[in-house]
Amino acid sequence: MRLPYARCWCVGAALAVSTLTVVPAAGADPAAPHGLSQISSDPYTTAGAQHATEAEPDTFAWGSTVVAAVQVGRYADGGADNIGWATSTDGGTTWAHGFLPGLTTVSGGQWARASDPSVAYDAKHGTWLVSGLVIDAAVNGAGVSISRSTDGVTWSDPVIAAGNNGKGYDKEWVVCDDTATSPYYGTCYVEVDVTSSGNRIVMVTSGDGGRTWSAEKSPAGAPSGLGGQPLVQPSGTVVVPYSSGFGAIRAFTSTDGGSSWGSPVLVASDEDHPVTGVRAEPMPSAEIDASGRIYLVWSSCRFRTGCTANDIVMSTSTDGRVWSAESRIPIDAATSGADHFTPGVGVDRTTSGSAAKVGLTYYFFPDAGCTVSTCQLEVGFVSSANGGSTWSAPQTLAGPMSLSWLAQAGGAMVGDYISTSIVGGNAVSAFAVGRAPSGSTLDQALYTSGPLPIGGANTMSSDSPRR
């Protein structure tokens, strides 16, 4: 959410079981758009929230398990009633789902609302982590929460990783070092920006499975930004790409387990086409392959004459310091008139180089020139089996959706980000889908594509890199 956001050095409470529902196999719901499976829904009725709505999912995969987290019961002025989870232990075919306990008032917690869920796995400690932004009664982002689980189904009450100090926070993200040979194996990292200090970026670390967290540290130069997504290379180097004022993408690194953070470098200066009627900012989505190469994607209009629509573009790096010139992912022709935004990239972490498997889910309008009343929102997917050299033909996974079917929060709200994970060589995406409401009650929920093959019939190569 775009709000300020709390902090203490707390010890986790005992694990608590949250609501559990088993969802049928992907494609088994005949009412779901395009044969998708709905894997969660908003059960709350809190006055003031927009029901029934879910938005802004993240996913993470480890082995055959995929865990998703999502906002549930979105408010127009920020945050949601709670954070929900959905977990598959069979590569995205069947799912269980529920809601984090002890987080917000609807689940026995102290916070009025929560937002911005992110998922990580700590292999050393065998622990799943879901981070969130906790929001107080004044709708101020008070800090970063961490909920923990050993199985992706039974979750602890949260601890506070950053904040709870009277400042404002926003857009946190969590990652863990899962390489057993790394000198910092088992260290987890959270990035968040301090809105009450001009979106100054800070980092915190944990070495005990997310139970306790360090003091906040800023990168060299105390940079400001939003939407950072830290990644850990096999060497233990942490790379944190982020949006710098929505006019540039930058990144900074740490090579000493988060004891210090270097100055940011420029990835790309860019511009984007304002998306009609939808809250969609050009924040990056980032993933990493087995060799440590970072794949970074975001929306940009630089390949469109007159900046009339957005493409999804990509840059890569092996060290977080030197980045390739951005290239256009060829979902369609640059003259198509379609508008692409809110990408979620996934990379198969068992592959690398010219054999790296990449999946990309995104929202789009077939016609960038539509109006708020005529725009039809859809979800698309493309993939590459060769590290992004060539891409499959695009698939439409969901839609069309009228914008009036969706939660409103600075525009139609499906999320400032969505997510793709690669499991067993297949892509598993999670994204919000709105269906025609019944009366005044919305019908916006979390859906999955189910396992999607990577590659397939290749189309054009990525357009020539540009600066």
Sequence and secondary structure as in RCSB ss.txt:
>XXXX:A:sequence
MRLPYARCWCVGAALAVSTLTVVPAAGADPAAPHGLSQISSDPYTTAGAQHATEAEPDTFAWGSTVVAAVQVGRY
ADGGADNIGWATSTDGGTTWAHGFLPGLTTVSGGQWARASDPSVAYDAKHGTWLVSGLVIDAAVNGAGVSISRST
DGVTWSDPVIAAGNNGKGYDKEWVVCDDTATSPYYGTCYVEVDVTSSGNRIVMVTSGDGGRTWSAEKSPAGAPSG
LGGQPLVQPSGTVVVPYSSGFGAIRAFTSTDGGSSWGSPVLVASDEDHPVTGVRAEPMPSAEIDASGRIYLVWSS
CRFRTGCTANDIVMSTSTDGRVWSAESRIPIDAATSGADHFTPGVGVDRTTSGSAAKVGLTYYFFPDAGCTVSTC
QLEVGFVSSANGGSTWSAPQTLAGPMSLSWLAQAGGAMVGDYISTSIVGGNAVSAFAVGRAPSGSTLDQALYTSG
PLPIGGANTMSSDSPRR
>XXXX:A:secstr
  S           EEE   EEE  TT  TTSGGG EEEE      TTSEEEEEEEEEEEEETTEEEEEEEEEE 
TTS EEEEEEEEESSSSSSEEEEE TTSBGGGT SBSEEEEEEEEEETTTTEEEEEEEEE TTS EEEEEEEEES
SSSEEE  EEEEE SS  EEEEEEEE   TTSTTTT EEEEEEEGGGTSEEEEEEESSTTSS    B  TT  B 
B    EE TTS EEEEEEETTTEEEEEEESSTTS     EEEEE      TTB      EEEE TT  EEEEEEE
 TTSGGG S EEEEEEESSSSS   BEE  SS TTS  EEEEEEEEE TT  GGG  EEEEEEEES TT  TTT 
EEEEEEEEESSTTSEEE  EEEEEEEEGGGS BSSSB S S  EEEEETTEEEEEEEEEEEEETTEEEEEEEE  
 EES  SEEEE    B 
